[in-house]
Amino acid sequence: MIETFADNPASRWRFFSDTVMGGVSSGQVQFEYDDNRHWARMRGTISTANNGGFIQIRRRLDPPLIAGIGGVRLVARGNDQLYFIHLRRTGESTPTAFYRAGFDVTSEWRETRLPFSLLTASKHGMQDFVAGTSIASLAVVAFGRDHHADICISEIGIY
């Protein structure tokens, strides 16, 4: 298990939007608790105006996770939209170099498993993601189209 959002998750997770690159998307993350469950709730407005189009929460993984893992597991709910997991490998030098896989959420808490074989590179020329690759960070992301994001994540793990 990487995260259950208990014990001061704000010290581990950072919110980013495309404003770091001149975009105009906006949002926030809140850490909540109810019914014996902790979670992160990311909400916002994604706008593709001005070459933008994302909001995300990201956590560095230190030390990086390595060999013997096959995918990402998460428990989430939200507003019936498509969201993404982004993984960055150790040693990647640019913020636009990551691997992603999409997943849908509904209004009910639901487990999703994303095998590493579903990950696609964000840029041409990047190597395929290989199980056992060192993972430096993990992000939950809303991007790619104009829409309203509202996603809650209660668990994230590697399997």
C-alpha positions in Angstrom: 0.0 0.0 0.0 1.3 3.4 -0.9 -1.4 5.6 0.5 -4.5 5.5 2.7 -4.6 9.3 3.2 -4.3 9.1 6.9 -1.6 10.7 9.1 -1.1 14.1 7.5 -1.4 13.3 3.7 -0.9 17.0 2.9 2.8 16.5 3.8 3.1 13.9 1.0 0.8 15.2 -1.8 1.1 18.4 -3.8 -1.6 19.9 -6.0 -0.5 21.2 -9.5 -2.4 22.8 -12.3 -1.5 23.9 -15.8 -0.9 27.4 -14.5 2.7 26.4 -14.0 2.9 26.4 -17.8 0.6 29.4 -18.5 -2.7 27.5 -18.6 -5.9 28.6 -16.9 -7.2 25.4 -15.2 -8.0 25.7 -11.5 -8.7 23.5 -8.6 -7.8 22.2 -5.2 -7.3 19.1 -3.1 -8.8 18.6 0.3 -8.2 15.7 2.7 -11.4 14.3 4.2 -12.6 11.7 6.7 -16.0 10.0 7.1 -17.4 6.6 7.9 -13.9 5.2 9.0 -12.4 6.2 5.6 -9.8 8.9 4.8 -9.5 10.2 1.3 -8.2 13.0 -1.0 -10.8 14.9 -2.9 -9.5 16.8 -6.0 -11.9 19.2 -7.6 -11.5 21.8 -10.3 -12.2 23.1 -13.8 -10.0 21.9 -16.6 -9.6 24.3 -19.5 -7.6 23.6 -22.7 -7.4 27.4 -23.3 -3.9 28.9 -23.6 -2.3 25.4 -24.2 -3.5 24.2 -20.9 -5.6 21.3 -19.8 -4.8 19.6 -16.4 -5.0 19.5 -12.7 -3.3 16.8 -10.6 -2.2 15.7 -7.2 1.3 14.1 -7.1 3.3 12.2 -4.5 7.0 11.4 -4.7 7.9 7.9 -3.8 11.0 7.7 -1.7 12.7 5.3 -2.0 11.4 4.5 -5.5 9.4 1.3 -5.9 11.2 -1.4 -7.9 11.0 -5.0 -9.0 8.2 -7.5 -8.5 5.3 -5.3 -9.1 2.7 -5.5 -11.9 0.4 -2.5 -11.7 -1.4 0.2 -9.7 -4.5 -0.5 -7.6 -6.7 2.3 -6.3 -10.1 2.8 -4.7 -11.9 5.9 -5.9 -15.3 7.5 -6.6 -16.3 10.6 -8.4 -18.4 12.4 -11.0 -18.6 9.7 -13.8 -15.5 11.1 -15.6 -12.3 9.7 -17.0 -9.2 10.3 -14.9 -5.6 9.1 -15.2 -2.7 7.7 -13.2 0.7 9.2 -14.2 3.9 7.5 -13.2 7.3 9.1 -13.5 10.5 6.9 -13.6 13.6 7.7 -11.6 16.0 9.7 -13.7 13.4 11.3 -16.1 14.6 14.9 -16.6 11.6 16.7 -18.0 8.2 17.2 -16.3 6.4 16.2 -19.5 8.0 12.7 -19.5 5.6 10.2 -17.7 3.5 7.1 -18.3 -0.3 7.2 -18.0 -3.3 4.9 -17.9 -6.9 6.0 -17.7 -9.7 4.9 -15.5 -13.4 5.8 -15.0 -15.0 6.6 -11.7 -18.7 6.4 -10.6 -20.5 7.9 -7.6 -19.7 4.6 -5.7 -16.4 3.6 -4.1 -14.8 1.1 -6.5 -11.5 -0.7 -6.8 -9.6 -0.3 -10.1 -6.5 -2.2 -11.1 -4.3 -0.8 -13.8 -1.6 -3.2 -15.0 1.6 -1.6 -16.2 0.9 -3.1 -19.6 -1.8 -0.4 -20.0 0.6 2.5 -19.5 1.5 4.6 -22.5 4.4 7.1 -22.8 3.6 10.8 -22.9 6.2 11.5 -25.5 7.6 9.8 -28.6 11.0 8.3 -28.1 10.4 7.2 -24.5 11.1 3.5 -23.7 8.1 1.3 -22.9 7.3 1.1 -19.2 8.7 -2.1 -17.9 7.6 -3.8 -14.6 10.5 -3.4 -12.2 11.3 0.1 -13.5 12.0 2.4 -10.6 9.0 4.7 -10.0 9.8 8.1 -8.6 6.3 9.6 -8.4 2.7 8.8 -8.8 -0.1 11.3 -9.7 -3.9 11.3 -10.1 -4.7 13.6 -13.0 -7.7 15.2 -14.7 -6.7 16.4 -18.2 -7.1 16.6 -21.9 -10.5 18.2 -22.4 -12.6 21.0 -21.0 -14.6 19.6 -18.0 -15.3 19.7 -14.3 -13.2 17.3 -12.1 -14.4 15.8 -8.8 -12.6 12.7 -7.7 -12.1 11.1 -4.3 -9.3 8.6 -3.8 -9.2 6.5 -0.6 -6.4 4.0 -1.4 -3.5 3.7 -3.8 -1.2 0.8 -3.9 1.0 -1.3 -6.1 0.3 -5.0 -6.8 
